[in-house]
Amino acid sequence: MNKETQEHKKSLESQLQYAKQQDQILAKIEEKLHKMKGIAEFARDFQLSINEKNKLNTRLNELKEEVSLLEKQLQPIVH
């Protein structure tokens, strides 16, 4: 393998690793969004006390923050 081919292969492997990392982050985001949907559906389907609603809202906000942090990891790094 010549030097140019090796560099191209290394570049492709790096891109593949980056794509895998992005995919893992997206999977975590999807999981958290699914949990948020479950909470919202539960709240829709049942009459809840104010205390229960507050607890669910707190959990939704925690999940929202976690999603936000994960989304920041998706941003490409600019040098």
C-alpha angles and dihedrals in degrees: 000000000000124000094259092052091048092051091048091050091049090049092050092048090051091050090049091051090049091050091050091052091049090049091053091051091049090050090054090049091050091051092052093046089051089053090049091052090051091052092048092049091048091051090048095050101045135050105241133191120244089254092053091047091050091051091050092047090051090052091047090052091049091051091046090054091048090052090049092053091049091049089056088057089058092061111104117245112243117206 
